[in-house]
């Protein structure tokens, strides 16, 4: 089963790799198990103090004439999300939520950070590696997979660099993932509102279209790939892609 998008129910084989850990955790909890396919393992300096707004539409308009830091400084929310101040707080609070809600999470981030979260979180953490346009070398990725250091390539954030999913720049990573039978999660959807004015000038919304995955799926029929953010809001493109590639199974 090559393709899955967030918010759509699919048959279990897509996530069979992750079910073993999840079921083991579920035995010690009254809650039904949850698989979180998209958890960021970060260090505190990489997390904005103002982590966002609730609801999302309460974000203020960005002034394109101002530098990114000034836009952040003038950001005001009705209900701001305040980030933990230290890396340990961030990790420990995240792991506490995983325990509380019986979640097994695919955690991506810098390798050393993911290693630390895995050591602390144990079976709750399924380690992955994230990268944008310049990822780890293929030999490093191969070694990390074979040693069990990572179980997925995710999140690939090429969209933030203006690189479409069907770019030849990503082809070696997809080929390696297919060869090693390791899942790939790729960002295809929204970034922060006004991303181009917040220091992400190459982000393009049109690269959210899941139709860009068609060439990838045809070239790599055994590749297991999930589109992070489901190509939102381009739902018709997502549905068309899922319909056209029949190895996807509706449930």
Helices and strands as residue ranges (DSSP letters): E 3-5, G 12-15, H 16-26, E 34-40, G 44-46, E 50-53, G 56-58, H 68-73, E 80-82, H 87-100, E 103-108, H 111-121, G 122-124, E 125-131, H 138-147, E 152-156, G 158-161, H 168-180, E 183-187, G 195-197, G 205-208, G 210-213, H 214-219, E 225-228, H 235-244
